[in-house]
C-alpha cells in the first residue's frame, strides 16, 4: 500500500479539504468500493455503511489489537476473538463484556453484507452526482451547497473582469474576508510586532 502522505498533491488536497477535523466536505462524499481489500483500512476508511467502522463501533475500535490492518489482512487472520468460525480476525485487548459482545455481533452482521470482488483493485466512489466518479462539476456543486458565496452571480463575475490575475485574486480574497489584515491575523492568533 502506498502511503498517501508521500505525495505532494495529496498533502495539498488534504490541506484544502480538511481543517483538521472529521467534518470536511471531501471525505464526507467519498467512500471505497471493495475489491481485493488490499488498500482499504478496515477501521479507518469508509468502505461498508455510511461511516467508518471506527465511528460506527468506537468501543470495539478502542479494544482492537489490529487497528492498522487492511480489510484483506483482517479477513485472512481468521478467528482470534470470541466468535468462533467467523472469517474476520477481530482480536481484542481483553475479553469482551456482554454489552460489547452485542456490538461485536452487530459488526459481524454488517461485515457479512460486504460484497467482495477479489479480482478487482479497491477503488474510490463519489457519493454525489449521476455517476460514481468524481467530476469537477460534482465537487463544485458540493462546495456550492456548503459555502454561501460559491454559486452567487458576483462570484462568477469577478473572474470575468479584465484585470491582472493577482488583482482578481486579491479582490476575491477581499470579498471572502481572507486578506491578511490586522483583524484577520489577530483572529488566527498571529502577533504583529509594531515599530
Secondary structure as UniProt FT lines:
FT   HELIX           4..6
FT   HELIX           8..17
FT   TURN            25..26
FT   HELIX           27..29
FT   STRAND          30..33
FT   TURN            42..44
FT   HELIX           53..56
FT   HELIX           58..63
FT   TURN            67..68
FT   HELIX           71..76
FT   TURN            84..85
FT   HELIX           98..111
FT   TURN            112..113
FT   TURN            118..119
FT   STRAND          123..126
FT   HELIX           136..146
FT   TURN            150..151
FT   HELIX           153..157
FT   HELIX           158..160
FT   HELIX           165..175
FT   TURN            176..177
FT   HELIX           182..187
FT   TURN            188..189
//
